[in-house]
């Protein structure tokens, strides 16, 4: 039965690649109608480890939409996925959630990911979920990457911009 449920979930998730918003909405509705929420949650979490990174991405997206408070710990694990596109997309999903819980993991990615695009995206999304303790790390990234490569300059500028934004955000509160 579990394999049947997982197969059905895969089929539905693969349909989320459709450009038609009506079709995507219908698929989400079918997910809610056909699976009890605790069971759907477990299936989505299991599907995050799918070999097909597009299926894992759609599972992550649905998990974040349907279970935002419970999805962050599972989503942050995807930041270590071998597929850089999946890591990039996961940064965006975490940014959409806007929760500060993910900021430390995003900072790790911003400092250490091998893909400059993923690093840049991790820094960018900290604008929506970063905390005051992100500022010194972002400033260090800005100094470290400055002018070494074209990607490094872009990362440096973005880190400086996000640090300045967060600094203003948190100093205006006091």
N, C-alpha and C positions, 0 to 999 in steps of 0.2 A: 504493500500500500504506500509506503514512504517513497519508493521509486516512482510509482505512478504519480504521486503528488509532485515530486521533483520534476518529472517529465512535463507535466501540465504547466508547472511554473515556468520552465524553460521556454515552452512554446509561447506563453503569454508575454514573458519578458522580451523575447526576440521581436515581438510585434511592436514594442515601444520604440523601435527605430523608425517607425513610420513618420513621415513629415506631417501627416494629417492629425491635427489636435483632437478631432472628434474620435478618431480611432484610438489614439492613446488614452483619452478619457474613458472610452468604453472598456479598454483593457484594464485600467485601474479599477473600474466598477466591477468587472468580472472577478478580479482578484479578491475584492472585498466580499462579493457574493458567494464565491466558491470555496473560500478557505476561512476557517475560524481564525480570528486574529492571533491568538497565541501560536497556532500551527503555522500560519503565514510568516510570522516573525521568525520562527525557528528555520523555516525553509529559506527565507531571504538571507539569514545569517550564514546558513550552509552554502548558499549559492555565491556568496562573496568570494569563495575560494575556487570558483569554477575556472577551468582551463581557458575557456573562451572569455577574454577580457571584456568583450562587449556585453555578455550576459552578466558578468560580475558588476560592470558599471551600472546596468539597468537595475540590478538587485540593490546596489548601493543607493541609487536615486530613489527607488520606491521605499526602501527602508528609511531613508532620511525624511521623505514626505509623510509616511504613515506613522513612524515611530521616532520623531525627532529627538526626544529626550533620551531614548534608549539606544540610539544608533551610533553615537559619537565614538564610544570605545571600540565598536566593531569597524567603523569607518577609518579610524586612525591606523588600524592594522594594515589597511590597504595602502597607506603611504609608503610601505616597504615592499610593495608588489614589484616583481621584476619588470613589468610593462610600464614604461614611462608615461604612456597615454593614460593609463589607469591611475597612476599617481597624480598626474596633472588634473584629471577629472575629479579625483577625490579631494584635492585641495579646493576646487571650485565648490563642490558639494558642501564641504565643511564651512567654507566662507558663507554660503547661502544660509546655513544654519545659524551663523552668527554667534556661536557659543564660545565663550572664553576657555572652556574646558579643552578645546582642541589647540589652543594657541601654543602650548609648549611643544607639541608634536610638529606643528607647522614651522616653528622656529628651528627645530632639528632638521627638517627638510630644507628650509631656507639656507641653512649653514652647510649641509652635507650631501644633498642629492647630487648625483653625477650629471644630471640633465639641467642645463641652465634655464630652460623654459619652465621646468617644474619648480626650480628654486625661485624664479621670478614670480610665478603664480602663487607660491606659498607666501611670499612677502606681500604681494598685492592683497590677498584675502585677509591678511592680518589687520587691514584697515577696518574690517567689519567685526573682527572677533578678538583683536589683540588687546592686551592689558598693559598697564604701565610698566611692568617688568620686561616687556618686549623691547622697550626703547633702547636700553644700552646694547642689547644684542644686535638690533637693527643698525645702530650707529657703528658698531664694530664691523658688521657686514659691509656697510657703506665704505668704510676705510679700507678694508681688506681687499675688496674686489675692484676698487677704483682704478680705472685706466689700464688694467692689464690686458683685457681683450674687449671686443665690442660687446659680447655678452656680459662681461664683468662690469663694464661701464653702465649698461642698462640696469643690471642688478643693483649696482651701487646707487644709482639715482633713485631707483624705486625704494630701496631700503631707507635712504635719507628722507624721501618724501613721506613714506609711511611713518617713520619715526617722528617727523615733524608734525604730521597729522595727529598721531596718538598723543604727542606731547601737548599739543594745543587742546585736544579733547579732554585730557585729564587735568590740565592746569586751569581750564575754564570752569571745572566743577568746583574748585575751591574758592 
